[in-house]
């Protein structure tokens, strides 16, 4: 059975997983480069901390 396009293993919500949008990725990178903490970013965006760490590892 195939999963819907909006479902994947990156990012988290209480009802499943969803992709980080381009806008979210840009926001995360700007805030991270501005020395904002990963935990704070994740909390304010209602995302899992591992999703933030994964994105930062890419860049």
FENZISUL-V598253 format. One line per field, one symbol per residue. burial: I if it has 24 or more other ideal C-beta (glycine too) atoms within 12 Angstrom, else O. A space follows every 50 residues. Layout:
# FENZISUL-V598253
burial: ???
This chain:
# FENZISUL-V598253
burial: OOOOOOOOOIIOOOOOOIIIOOOIIOOIOOIIOOOOOIOOIIOOIOIIOO IIOIIOOOO
